[in-house]
Amino acid sequence: MDITDVWEELITPGGRIVYLVMDGLGGLPSESSGRTALDTAETPNLDYLARDSSCGLLEIVGPGITPGSGPGHLALFGYDPLRWRIGRGVLSALGVDFRLRPGDLAARVNFATFDDDGKVADRRAGRISTELNRKLCRKVLDALDLDFDGEVFLETESEHRAVLVLRGKGLSDELPDTDPQRTGVPPIAMKPDTESVSEPVSEAAAKSAEVLTELLRQAHAALQDESPANGMLVRGFQIYRRIPGLKQRFGLNGLCIAGYPMYRGLSRLLGMDVAESPADIEGLFQSFESHFGDDHDFYFLHVKGTDSAGEDGDIVRKVAVIEEVDRRLPRLLEAKPDVLVITGDHSTPAVMSAHSWHPVPVLLHAKYARRGAAKRFDETACLGGALSLRPGSHLLGLALGHAGRLKKFGA
Amino acid sequence: MDITDVWEELITPGGRIVYLVMDGLGGLPSESSGRTALDTAETPNLDYLARDSSCGLLEIVGPGITPGSGPGHLALFGYDPLRWRIGRGVLSALGVDFRLRPGDLAARVNFATFDDDGKVADRRAGRISTELNRKLCRKVLDALDLDFDGEVFLETESEHRAVLVLRGKGLSDELPDTDPQRTGVPPIAMKPDTESVSEPVSEAAAKSAEVLTELLRQAHAALQDESPANGMLVRGFQIYRRIPGLKQRFGLNGLCIAGYPMYRGLSRLLGMDVAESPADIEGLFQSFESHFGDDHDFYFLHVKGTDSAGEDGDIVRKVAVIEEVDRRLPRLLEAKPDVLVITGDHSTPAVMSAHSWHPVPVLLHAKYARRGAAKRFDETACLGGALSLRPGSHLLGLALGHAGRLKKFGA
């Protein structure tokens, strides 16, 4: 029981909510300018909105904790990520439109380059083409001959990314990542994850590890003459279990507009419809304009470029993406959603070239949003906003409340 | 399960963390100047640090709750004090280097002055000398003749303070303090603590109360001709149970540099090493300089003077202690710890001459610490800092995150 369960009790019909999530939005000052990407960007529309909105900062998962994209979004959608744990494998599978069944064991695959000693030389095999990825998946599947009473799926995601799914009885996800997350070392051995499970190791975990060890051995044999992708790394094993969606929990009929598989997969997992994949930011806004006013009442728009630029350490590009979004913002306002939220799922400071634990600016624009002292939309100004600093999983309740979707609590 | 358990899952090697805890740091404005001790003190180094750090305020235990020093420090070390309850007796025993065994029942003793009617006249017996304390402990132990199948220890702490430990089978800590915490009243009767335990009273509690009642009767008989300490008050009964330490939970190899027994005891309880006791603030900094760079990665420096001055209602002395620490601060910075935290374990406003519930200013200095609006290090300026107001038990996670010691949460 957490606060999100209380929202469930209070749900009533109400207005439309739009989430514009700029992935990895928050940042840190660059060493040269002393300013963050949000500080630097010319954002007249975001700044105008900030003055007319409740602003604040979201600590997405918890103090000091750097969110992955999955947990980051779960928090924004009202699913405390400490309670709702969804592995990379399940998210990736949903993102390639693989129709998981309860009990399936899913994992994320990287085609990777291994050196002659079997050590990881490139975790992404130079980001091979999606076309080559498809060929390698077929090659591995054709070569497999396993003592396993079930089905094996290996589906291309994009570039070096693929999804592995085992369907059969008695599988377990108490398994380690073989991906060591760095190069120059061998992959981690596939054996039951005794650090995270209670001893003795379950029969299901032992069996799953045995099947996967043999599967990886045969896959590497099949790929040994390929270059640069002569092997596979797997991570994020998870058994797929249904979770109650946004409709069931919060009465929201959601639509996801996102280009990247994982965000589409997560949205599908939460029962949202998923619009055609937009090609770019302009496509995202066009798709929104064509859908808004249909029978959805929760629109999730995802911008990936802010995070990619941050991950690449490219603050100039991050500024450019923010400015590009800012220029198109009036089109969201023209649609007159009852609640417009603009935030990120975590910070990705360009100076760190990585996700970080720093809280993310948030802006909530609605008829009855109380204004604070924020005159601009950036990390410092939002400290003075009416929402203050708060956990990421508070956000959906605030959006529901401002949309008139929560009844009074008690008499 | 709380957020600190999630940190445990994410631990990875990283940088060095230094905690400088100025006991009872927070305060309230004095009636004459309208300024707190932190406002009043000339602190160029703290103020410089504040501008270059994430600042905020820590509500150490919870809203309205005045922390004791034990719970206050537990919170700072990542042990939510509502979950990890450690009595004064156990802390005192560890502080005098008494090697508790699991199952031991420990309590804090005050040698005290009782009037002819048996009422408490001075809870500290005029702060008798440590030497006299030793003599009294021996006298009591020599006089005891109990129907108890076990051992009794009575160990001098300092001045009027001592530690009582019972070692035997079937003991309980469901016992009251006999210390009424004020004078002019008799001590509280030693009987099972029915307010805090479920009825019926356990056999262990009844037996423990019976042994202790007789023990106190015999002790008072042995001391009846002594002056000023003609009796004992006991409080903080607790059975010692091992708790997982900082190394086990958070991978931190800690070193405590503190002069007072309780802080040393608490640190030992959490598995930290404990440096030789520094004589004064200069000694504290010298000890830090001699140890920093050894194989520890978490250094806890404790300054007691801020709290003692606050307890004595002496804001002038509290200001002087803060200024003395400030002058030496550059020596901490020269060591270049990856994370430097400066805060207190609770407020001790001189106008109250007591611990209080008010949040405590905190400053976290690190490469990737996001700056806020705080231009000085005091109770008001820290309100505008990037850490905002938050629970005390958030602090260690923030320190771990900024030290690069927490892996990403989820994919």
Interface residues (C-beta under 8 A of the other chain):
Chain A: L28 P29 L57 V61 G62 P63 G64 I65 T66 P67 G68 S69 G70 P71 P81 L82 R85 I86 G87 R88 L91 R108 R235 G236 M262 P349 V351 M352 H355 S356 W357 H358 P359 E379 T380 L383 G384 S388 L389
Chain B: M1 I3 V6 W7 L10 Y368 R370 R371 G372 A373 G384 A386 L387 S388 L389 R390 H394 L395 L396 G397 L398 A399 L400 G401 H402 L406 K407 K408 F409 G410 A411
